[in-house]
């Protein structure tokens, strides 16, 4: 007797991203089919091997490519205002210090975010989110970190959660209270870290507003010792860890993250050999952010060859934020990762699917196409997967599928 399924996608080429499930690094299956029931994949393989099923709906892909739904694993999507004016000032030669004295920099985003209502934050984030969804994104991480006080951090995380109510997308929320020092702290980083640990984090945890905790380990932000205090507090609440590390200098943040078993260390332009070895041992994912590298006109790129040689998983993300990466295109991110960081197209595609899922701690559910996993798909009208990273400003998405819908 035929098994009933909800949907069947046939006459497809499938990149499963599952090792050993198809040809090459992307696990490509020619003449493929994929069936879903109750939001889960129940078959993926050659159409000739399809068991006897009765689908409620059949979709003829006409030879198009099915990939796992894309994952943007590092964003600051929710924020108030924008910083186009100060970007223009920088182009005219103004220094960062002069811009900061004029009220610019992260302080301006903090002020705009604090002044915005929760509804304002949701409405301003939706156009950015919609642009990413239109490229095939089915899961997105959203950080706080522009509130920098208990009420505003909570407001940001609530706004991020509402995005998943308004759009069919999985939103992974990350608490980033240790992002920068608020003006009222008057330079006392230790006192502010105490507030993050003793006030902000307990409130966020009590309301179950975060799936992970992040921090910014850098000379302009917080020291490894201060981040360790945040990590200890996060561990006490059972929250996974991530870290902005080695973007501007090597303070040993990546090694710290690895020591704490963090899911990922992100940026990593100045990552050294010790950090690479520690990440490889811990299985910590390297999340590379070429948009920030490009926007800031940085000169030192992450040590991709060394990461590759050490077997460190490499994910990539937009880092969508108002100050250093106002980017809302994951396909452009793939192009930049290949052009600026010398990733291969296969690595870039894995970086926004399989490896991005690992960076979010969701690899058991998403990131590859296998029986039992969520039926999150991005179906593209392309001849070869490399086209996703090759084209600039062109969107080949044909169909986006979230949990089989």
N, C-alpha and C positions, 0 to 999 in steps of 0.2 A: 504494500500500500504506500502511495506517495506521501512523503512528509510535507505538511503545509509550512510554508515560509511566507514572510511578509513581502520581501522584495528580492528580485534576482536581477543582477547586472550581468549581461552576457556580451559576447563578441567584443571582448576587452583585452587590452594588454595591461598587465598588473605588475607594479613594482611593490612587492610586499615589504621590503626592508628587513625581512627575516632571513638571517644567515642559513643557507642550505635549502631554502624553499623554492629557489628559482635560479636563473642564470646570473652570474656576476655579483658585484657587491650590493646591488639594489634588489636582488632576488626577483628578477624579471620573469614573468610567466607570459608566454605568447598564447593566443587563443584561450584566454582565461575567462573565468566566471566567478562571481562572488554572490553569496546568498546571505540574507539577514533575517533574524527572527527575534522579536522582543528587544530590538536595539543592539543585538550581538551578532557577530559574524558566525555563521554555522557552516559555511563552506567557502574556501578560497582555493583555487587550483585551475587545472586545465578544464575547459568546458567538456572535453571528452570524458573526464573522470567525474563529472557532476552526478551525484546520486539522484534517485527518483524523487523530485520535489514538485509541489504544486504552489507556485507563487501567486499571491494576490495581485502583484504587479510585476511586470517584466520590463526592464529598461535595456534597450539595444544601444550599446556604447559605440557601435560602428568603428571599432578599432582604436578608440581613444584610450588614454592611459589613466588607470586608477592608481592613486597613491594614498597613503594614510593622510588623514586630515592634517593640515599644517599646524604647527605649534609655535607660538611666539613666547619664548620662555623667560624673557626679561623685558618688562616695560614699566614705565611710569605714566600709564595712560590717563589716570585721573589726576588732574591738577587744575588750578585756577590760572587764568590769564595766559599770556605768551611773552616771549622775549625777543620778538623780531626787531624792536627798536634798538636794543643793546647790541644785537648781532650787526645791525647796520652801523652802529657806532664803532664796533671793533673793525669793520671793514674800512672805516674812515681813519683808523689809526689810534683810536682811544685805547688806553690801557685798561686791563681788568680792574686795577685799583681805582682808576677814575670812574669807571662804570659802577663799581660797588659803592663808592662814596656818593654817587648820584642816586642811590637806591636800587641799583640793578643787581644782577647776579641772583643767586638762589634766594636771597632775602626778598626779592620782588615776587618770586613765585610763592614763597611762604606767606607773604602778606595777601596776595591775591587768593590763595587757597583758603586761608583763614577767613577772609571776608566773604567767600562764596558759601551759599547754602548747599546742603546735600543735593537738592534738586538741581542747582546750578552746575555742580560738578558732574552729575549724571548726564545732563543735557549737553555739556561741552565735550564730554568723552565719547558720546555716541557716534558722532561723525567720524572720529578717528577709528573707533572700533569697527564701524560699518565698512570702512575702506579696507581694513585687514580681512574681515570676513569675506569680502568680495573677491579676495585672492585665494580663498580656500582654507583660511584659518578656522579651526574648530575648538582649539584650546588656547587660552591666553593667560599669562601671569600678569598681575597688576600689583604694584607696590604702593605703600603709603610713603611717608618721608618728606612731605611738603607741609605737614601740619606742625610737627615738632612740639606739640603739647597734647595732653590726653584727649581733650575734646575734639581737636582737629584731626588727629590721627585716626580716632574712631570714626569720625565723619567720612574720611577718605575711604576707609575699608568698607563702611556700609554702602557708600556710593558704588564701589567696585562690585559688591555683591548684588546690587540692584541691576547692574548691566546684564547679569545672567538671567534675571527675571524678564528683561525687556528684549533680549536677543537669545537665539538658540545657540549658546556657546558655553563652554565650561570655563569659568573664571577661577583661577588659582590666586588666592590673596596672600600677599607677603607683607609683614609688618617691618617697616624700615625706619623706626624711630631714631636709630643711630646713623642718620644720613648726614646731618650737618648740625652746627651749633646755632640755636635760635638767638636773635639779638638780645633778648632779655637775660640770657645766661651770662652776658658780660664777660665772655672769654673763659668761664670756668667749665672746662670740659668734664672734669670728674663729677661735679655737681649735676650736670645735665645727664650724664650716663647713669647716675644714681636715680634720677627721675625716670629715665627710660626703664630701668630694671624694677623699680619699686612702685611706680604709679602707672606708666603707660602700658607696659607689657602685662601686668596682672589684669588690667581692665580689658585689654584686647583678648586675653585668654579666657576670661570669665564669660565674655559675650561670644566666644567662638568665632571671632572675626578673621582669624589668620590661619593659613595652612603651613606657614613657615616664617622664620625670622631672618632678616638680612641686616647687614651693616656696611659701613664704608670705612675701610682701613686704609688711611692715607694721611700724609702730613697735613693736608688742609682739612682733614676730617678727624678721625680718631685713631689712637695707637693700638697695637696688638693687645696690650694689656687691658685697655678699655673695652675693646671688642670682646675679649675673653670674658669679661664680667657680663656682657650682654648674652653671650653664648651660654654661660652657666645658668643665667636666669631662664633663658629659653628652654634649656634642657630640663629644668625643674618643672616646666609645664608640658614636657613631652613634644615640643615643637621642633620640626626639622630645621636645619640651618643652611644659609647661603651667605656669600660674602662678595662685595665689591673689593677687589684686591689688585695690587700691582698695576694700577692704571698709569700713575705718574712717577712712581718710584718703587723700589723693592723693599718693603718693610717686613717681609715674611708673612704676609697675610694669607697667602695660599697655603703655606705649610700649616699655619694656625687652623685654617678651615679644615684641612685634611686631618689634622690631629683630633679635631672634634667630630670627624665623620660627616662633614657638611656635604650636602647634595652637590653643590657647585661652588666654584670660584670664578668670578666674572671680570672681564676686561683683560687683565694679564699682559699688557704690553711690556712690562718690566719684569716679568716672571723669570726667576733664575733656576739653575739646575736643582737646587735643594727643594724648591717648591714643586717642580715637575716630578721629582722622585716621590715626594710625599703624596701628591695627588694620584700618581699611578698606583701606589701601594694602597691608598684608601678607596680608590674607585671614584674619586671626586671628579665631576665633569667640568671641563674647561668651557665656559660660555664666552665666545668672542663677539665683540660688538663693533663691527666695522663702521656703522653710522657715526658713532662718537669719534672714532679715529679720523674719519673723513671730515666731519664738521669742525673739529678742533685743529685740523691740519697737523696732526701729529706726525712725527718722523720715525718713531720706533714702533715696529709692528710686533705682535705677539710671536713667540718662538714656535711657530706651527710645526716646523720640521722636527724639533725636539719633542714636542708633545706627541706627534705622530709616532716617532721612534719609540717613545716610552709606553705607547699604548693607552694614553689618556684619552677618554672619549671627548670629542669636540662638538659642541652645539653652537649655534649662532642665533642671534635675536636682534630685533630692531633697536632696543633700548629707547623706545619712543619716549621723549621727554622734552620739555620746552627750552632747555638751556643748551644741551650738547648733542642732541640727536632727535630733532623734530621730524622723525621719519615714520611713515605708516605704510610701508611696503616691505613684506617679507621676501618677495621675489627680488627687489632691489638689494636687499640685504644679502641674498645669495650671490648676486652679481658682484657686489663689493667684496664679499668674503673671498671669492675666486680671484678677482682682479687685484685687490690690495693686499690680501693675506696669502694668496697662492694656494687656497684650498682647491681640490678637484671638484668638478660639478657633483660627483657622487658624494663626496664629503659634505658639500653644502646642502644637498638634499637630505642626507642623513642627519645633518645638523639642525634641520627644522622639523624633523619627524622623530626618528628613533632616539637620537642622542638628546634632543630637547625634552622628550618624555622622561629620560633618566634624570635630567637636571631638575625636573619637578617632582621626582619620586613617583611617577605615574606609568612607568614602563610596563607594569603588569596589565594595564588597561588599554593604553593607547601607544601610538608611535610606530607600530608595525601592523601588518594585516595578517591575522592568524585566527583560527577558530577559538571562540570564547572571548575575544577582545571586543571592545566597543566598535560598533560599525560607524566610525568617523572616517569619511572619505573626501578626497579632493580629486575630481575627475577633470583632466586637462585635454584640450584639443591640440595635442602635440605629436610629433613624429618620434621624438627622442627626449628622455628626461632632461638632458643637458640644456634643452631650450629654456627651462625654467630659470636657470642661472645666466643664460646667454643673452636673452633679450632685455632691453631697458625701456621701461615705460609701456610695456605691453602685457595685458592680462589674458592668458589663454584658458582661464577657468571655464569649464562647461557645466559642471554641476558640483555643488557642495552638499555633503550628506552628514548629518549629525545624528548619531544613535539610530541609524537606519532610516531616518526621515529625509 
